[in-house]
Amino acid sequence: MTLRLLFVSTSVGPLGSGMGGGVELTINNLAHSLLQRGHQVQVVAPDGSQFSAAPIINIEGQLQVSAQHQSRGTPIEMPGDSVLGNMWAYARRVQADFDLIVNFAYDWLPLYLTQFFQTPVAHLISMGSLTEAIDQVISRAIAYSPQCIAVHTRSQAETFDFADRCHVLGNGFDLSLYKYCAEPSAGLAWLGRIAPEKALEDAVRASEQAGLPLQVLGHLQDQDYFDQTLSQFPGAQVDYLGFLPTDKMQQVLRRCRALLVTPRWVEAFGNVVIEALACGVPVIAYRRGGPAEIVRDGETGWLVEPDSVEGLVDAIANLSQINRHACRQQAEQDYSLAALGERAEQWFDKILRQP
Ligand code: UDP
């Protein structure tokens, strides 16, 4: 059955800006995968968004503050003219034209609104448990609509009390956009939002100790943190290239010897892990969160004791044991758009069948 789907984007930044982190690529990938399967997709996103996969409605208003840096007891805050509120007012007006609304924002309001919509609302939760308020409102949404929550990985689900009520969707990528590279240059890569929970400093320190250059790509969310990191390791050869669109980003990434993934927090998935594997780039990651579920230790990279820079350096020394072709193969096997589309359809079907 063809579904008419309304995707409501994250409210922390326009699509294409990098401010939304991995969610931006996830929306793009999910739209592509469902369009390929014959469904209709319409996207609603903050003003200034760039999106080519599906028709988009840009909505004005003030951006939401990101939840990543809040403590567990932080209450919900919203600006006066909230883009989140405006996007959901739009969704309410047009809901009758759609079979299902899919929410990508890690925000209280859309979860709370689940019970007030006539059209079912599905929520793809992009981070692990961060605040009491969000945990509680997700539980309330589940009580009203038991199938409505999906997450990316089992480790992410397990940060919540309601782990067994979450669908695990993984993720999927347009693998034709990532070119396999058999012959890397000498450097290492680090990709992502530059913010403390991503612990760039560990990667810089490891690259300095290994005597290899480090290419850093991604949205600069916290300038002070970045300056401090660079000043701590004056001997490191760090090359910051900014936030690049996927085609340019993978041109740099695929030539690297390995991707270092060093999060301090439970990374929900880690899109960049699959993007690296798709180029044939082995991944060296801390054994925590989503990356630990993805990387096959000793086969498509190395899993290292969390927060151990020594472990990263040892893994870099053992990179020659990893076959780059096996990395590309893993991405093709588990993380294609077709695989994602199939899993998403199964999730939607459960929501639409619930009484
Ligand atoms: N990214 C990008 N260009 C860059 C660096 C990163 O498009 O130069 C994207 C990357 O494709 C990924 C996202 O930034 O989708 C980072 O997402 P991830 O899931 O790794 O972490 P998050 O930021 O969501 O915590």
Boltz pocket constraint, residues with backbone or C-beta under 6 A from the ligand:
constraints:
  - pocket:
      binder: B
      contacts: [[A, 18], [A, 20], [A, 21], [A, 22], [A, 23], [A, 25], [A, 26], [A, 126], [A, 191], [A, 192], [A, 193], [A, 217], [A, 218], [A, 219], [A, 242], [A, 243], [A, 244], [A, 245], [A, 246], [A, 249], [A, 269], [A, 270], [A, 271], [A, 272], [A, 273], [A, 275]]
      max_distance: 6.0
